[in-house]
Amino acid sequence: MYELRQQWLNVLRLRKAGASAGLSKFQAALIGEWDRRLRQALSDPGRFRWPTTEANRGDGKLNGAEWHSEGVLGFLGYRVGITQGEHDQTRRRILDVTFSSPLPPINGAAYMREWSDPGSAARLRKVAETLAAFVRNAKRKRGGSMDSAIADWERDLDYLFHTYYVGKFAFAWPSLDVEPSYR
């Protein structure tokens, strides 16, 4: 999976650099392989990732035993903010693929079922709720160090809202502390 991930990240970098010859075919083949592996993982409930004994040091404040070290968006290279953030166009390409395509099978079958089917209301809701949770968590932190990341997430929510939600779905769009431009 991590080799496929590296190939995906290379596609993103090449598109950012302006290269596009053959990339669409390669991207489609890559997504097809994710779909094949996801269907295989979901059809075999006895298949699971062997546990690790690696223990990350915690601060003792929250129990993250059920959390994954990296989710779908992070795996696909979605990054915001000043330090390591991707440009709007790259992030939106990742969001487009996340909403409309098969996803790489990471973090087990139960996790992947949360992401539902490509192009579905449940998939869009999962993406939107994930981004909204990032914003809420960032706003809870003290200081303004997250302002750029928050602005990126809110712009991406606006993009998803206008591109995929308006006129197509009717679930309640996630609300934020600040009234975003798409309301």
N, C-alpha and C positions, 0 to 999 in steps of 0.2 A: 504494500500500500504506500509505503513512503517513497518508493521509486516512482510510482504513478503520481504521487503528490509533487515530486520534484519536476516531473515532466509538465504537470499542470502549471506550476509556478514559472517554468521556462516559457510556456505559451503566453502567460500574462506579461512577462518581461519583453518578449519579442513583439507582442502587439503594442506595448507602450513605446517601443523603439521604432514603430512604424512598419515593421515587417509583417506581411500577412499572407504571402504566397504559401499555400498548402496548410496554413495554420487552422483554418476552419475544418478541413477534413481530419486533421490530426486531433483537434479538440473533440470532434464528434466521435472519433474512434475511442478516445480516452473516456468520454462519458459513457459510451457503449460498454466499455470494460467495467466501469463502476457499476452500471446497471446489472451486468451479468454476475458480478461478485455480490452485489446486494441481494439479488434474487436467490442466489445460492445460500447466503448467510441466513436469510429469513426463512428459507425452506428447510433448514436443518437446525431444529431447536437444540440439539445436543452439541452443536459446535460452539465453542467459546474460546476466548483468548486466555492463554495460560497466565495465571496470576503472577505478579512480580512482588518481590520483597522490598523493592525500593520504597523508602519512606522519606517524603519531603518534610522538611521542618515547618511546623505551623506556629501560629502565635497563640493558640489555645483559646481563641475567641469564638470561632465558628467551627462546627463539625462539617467538614467537606468530604466525608467518606463516600457519599454518593455522587460527587462531582467528578467530571472528567477534566483531565489536564488541558485538553483542547477540544473544542467543538467543531461542528461542520464549517462555520464561517472562518474560523482561524485556520483550519486544515486547508481550506481553499485559498488562503492568502489574504483574507479580508483584514485590513489594518487601517486604523484611523489615527488622526493626530499629527503633530508636527514631526516627531522623532522618527517613526517608522511607518507612518501612514502612507497609503496609496492615494493616487490622484482620484478625483471624483469619477472619471471615466472608467478607470480600472476597477474601483469598488463597485460601480454599477454593473459592469460586465460580470463580476463575481455574483452580485445579487440576482442578475438575470438568470445565470446558470443555476444558482441555488433554488430559485423559484420554479423554473421551467424544465429542469433536467434531472435525470437520475443522479443520486449523490454517492460519493464514495462510502462504502460500508465501514464506518468507524464506530468505536465505543459500544458495539454489541447490538443485537436485534431490537431490544426494548427501546434503546435510544433512537435507533433509526426509524422505528414505528412512530415516534413522536413527530417526525418530519413528514409523514404521510406521503401522498402521491404527488408527482410533479404537476404543477399547474393548478393544484386544488386550493380551495379556500383554506383548508387545514394547513397546507404548506405555507401559504402567504401569511396566515395568522402566526405560525411558529416563527417565521423570519421577523415579522413586525414586533411580536412580543419580545423576542430576543434582543432586538435593537433597543426597544423601549426600556427593557430591564438594564441594559448597559448604561443608558442615559440616567435612569433613576439612581443606580448605584454610584455613578460618577458624580452626580449632584449632591450625594450624601457626604462625599469627601470634603474635607476642609481645604480652602485655598482655591485659586483659579487655575491650577496646573492642568485641569482637564477641559478647559474651555474650548480648545480647538477640537478635541475628540468629540465633545458633546455637540458642537456645531456640525461636524461631519455626520454623526449618527442622525441628527435631526434632519439634515439635508437628504440623507439616504432614505429616511422614513417618508419624507415628502415625495421623493422620487417614486418609491414603491406605491405610495398612496395614489398618486396621479397616473402611474403607468399600469398598475395591475388591479387596484381596488375599485376606483370610481367607475360606476356603471356596470360592475361585474359581480361584486360580492356584497353581502349585507351584514357581516359580523361587525361587532363594535370595534372600531380602530383604537389601538392603545392611546391613552391620553397621557400627556406629560405635564409637569408642573407649570411650564410656560406654554402659552397658547401658540402652537406652531403655525407656520404660514399656510398649511394645507387645510386648516379648519375654517 
